Every structure is written in C-alpha cells, then in structure tokens.
C-alpha cells in the first residue's frame, strides 16, 4: 500500500507542514514537537484510511446487510480472517485514539456516535462508488475505535500517575521522535519491498 500512496503522503505532508509552521510563526504560537508530530501522524493516518477504503479492489465479494454473516465465515487465523476481521479492527484503533485525544472525549457513547457516523459514511460511499457495503465492517470498525478510545484513556491514566519530571514535554518529544524514526524506517522498508 505505501508503495502506491507515498506520493500523496509526501505532497500532503509538505502542504500541511508548511502551512502549520507558517501559522505558528505568524501567530507567535508555541511549537511543541510531540503535539505537532501527533497531528502529522493523524494526517498520514487519514490519507492511508482514505486510500484503503476507496482504492483497494474488493471485486470478490457482494454487499452484506446481515450482521456477523461475513466475519464468522472465515477460519480464525486464516489470511482472510486477519485481513478482513482483524484488519478492520486495527484500521480504526488510531481513529478512536485520535478522536479521544483531540476532542477530549470522556464517555464511550461519544466515541460510539463518531465511529458509527464515520463507518456508515465509508460503507455508504463504497456502495455508491461501486464497491461493497458490509455491516460487519461497521461493527468491526466500531470495535477498533472503542479499543483506541480505551487505549488513549489508559495512557492518560498512566500519565496522571507519573512523577512530574516525566510529564515534561521534552520527555514526550524524545518518545515521539523515536517512534517517528521507527515508523519512517518501517515505511521506507515497505516502499523498498514494493508493498
């Protein structure tokens, strides 16, 4: 996937970063590296999500309006189970995390409403553009988003119990730079392999 989507990510990144830096300088706003990198990762996530839900070919299936019909037809651990069941869950964990982070969501029903809105929009759009609508995808995406919601709140709870020295932005800057380098190396490796 990254081999096909990297030009879009590169161009969008240049646009987003240049506009954000200009905004920070023009408005004399404080630059906090980990917050800026989180926003950048969110942009990349949205671009990749857009690619996955609109451009990947799924001509082997038909629309499914019966809950749990598709997800239970795969053998646990099979390639199709990993791709279609676990893939849909994992694909929405970042959404639940970022929505909770940016909107400071405290209650699960808030994230449920957002997840249902986004997931139903995606499935309806897929149906309109000639792909398939799958109610199971909505269920799995919602499960993934809720996992992301609870993951964010787990990290937030851990953060609340950390000593003050570990709550400083410089600590988060170091952590996010390390994670960003690992992610970039992984993506470049995927591009090199043609994935």
Secondary structure, 3 states (H helix, E strand, C coil): CHHHHHHHHHHHHHHHHHHHHHHHHHCCCCCCHHHHHHHHHHHHHHHHHHHHHHCCCCCCCCCECCCCCCHHHCCCCCHHHHHHHHHHHHHHHHHHHHHHHHHCCCCHHHHHHHHHHHHHHHHHHHHHCCCCCEHHHHHHHHHHHHHHHHHHHHHHHHHHCCCHHHHCHHHHHHHHHHHHHHHHHHHHHHHHHCC
